[in-house]
Amino acid sequence: MKIDTLPRFNLAQFPTPIQYLDALTQKYKGPAIYMKRDDLTSLGMGGNKTRKLEYLIGEALTQKKDTLITAGGIQSNHCRLTASAARKAGLDCHLVLNGEPRECPNGNLLLDKIFGAKIHYCDRPDRDKKLFQVAEDLTSSGKHPFVIPVGGSNSIGSVGYVTAMREITEQLDELKIKPNVIVFATSSGGTQAGLTLGAKISGFRGDVMGISIDQLKTGSDPFPPVLTEIANSTAERIGSGIRMTDADFSLNCDYLGAGYAKPGDLEFNAIRDLAQYEGILLGPVYTARAMGGFLDLIQKGHFTKDHTVLFWHTGGTPELFAWADQCRDFFG
C-alpha cells in the first residue's frame, strides 16, 4: 500500500490517548468502557476532522491551491477545524453555512470568525449550489480554491481514519485490550468508511458500529451505499485490494431523535453523566447522541459485563456554548 507516501500536512500530535471510564462503567453495571480521545487533538479545540484535514490540506498544497472552501451547519465542527487548519497551513478559508448571521455569535461560529474565515450564509437547500458558486467566484477573481465536501468525507479525508485504525490497533495491543466493539457517531460517512476499511486492513476482529446522528439506512438514498463508495474509493487511493460491500458496515439508526442538531433528553443525560462521572465533555449534536444511544443499548442488554467497548470521542465540545439556554433549562 502507498498510504505513507500520500500528501499529508501535520496538524496535530498523535496518538490521542485511550482512557478507561471506571466510574461510568460502574454506574451502568455493564461492559468495560474505554474512550479514544480524539476530542484532544491539539488543533482548534480538537476533534476528529483534524485527521481528515491532514490529508485534504496535503492534497490542496500539492495542487498549489491557496484557499479552502467547505460547507456545513451554522455550528459545524468540520468548518471550525477547516478554518483553523487553513490558518496553520497559510491558506485562506471560505465557509458556506446554512443559517442566519448572529448578532452575537457563539460556539463554533464565534471560533470561525476568530480564525478569520470568510462566511457565506445560505438556506440549507441552496448550500451545495452556493458552495460551488463561491468556488467559481474565487477562481474568477484569480484565487485557486480547493473544495472540501461536507465533513471532509471523501476518499482523501477518509484516509485519516484508515491511519487512525492502524494507530488504535497498536495502542490496544500495547494496553492488552480487546474491544468487542468500537462505537462512534456517524454522519457524512468519512469516519465510518475509514474506520471500517482500516479494521479490515489491520485485522481488527470486533464490530465497528456507527450510531447515526442524522442519516437513515433505508429510503431513496440509503446510507450504507455512501459508506461503501467512500470506503472503496479510499481503498483504491491507498493501493489496497480490499473491496467493501454494504453488509460490511454496522450502522444503528435508532437514535435520530427530533432530527439533526436538535438535542433532547437522551443527549443532555449523556452530557451530564460524562461530565459528572468522568469530567469529560460531549458535544450536544454528535458525541452526546452517540453516547446516549450507547448507554441506552447497555440498559437494554445489548452489551453485557462480558463485553469490552471502546467509545471513540470525535469531539464537538465547542457546540455546547451554542446550546447554553437548553443546558440551563436541563441542568438548572
Protein Blocks (a to p, Z undefined) as FASTA:
>chain_A
ZZlmgccddfbdcdddddddfklmmmnopaddddddfklpfgghiajklmmmmmmmmmmm
mnopabdcddddfklfklmmmmmmmmmnopacddddeddddfbaghjllmmmmnopacdd
ddfklmmmmmmmmmmmmmmnopacddddehhiafklmmmmmmmmmmmmmmmmmnopacfb
dcdddfelmmmmmmmmmmmmnopabdcddddfkbcfedjbdfklmmmmmmmmmmmmnopa
bdcdfklpccdfklnmnoghiacfklmmmmmmmmmmnopacdfklmmmmmmmmmmmmmno
macfkbccddddebjjlmmmmmmmmmmmmnZZ
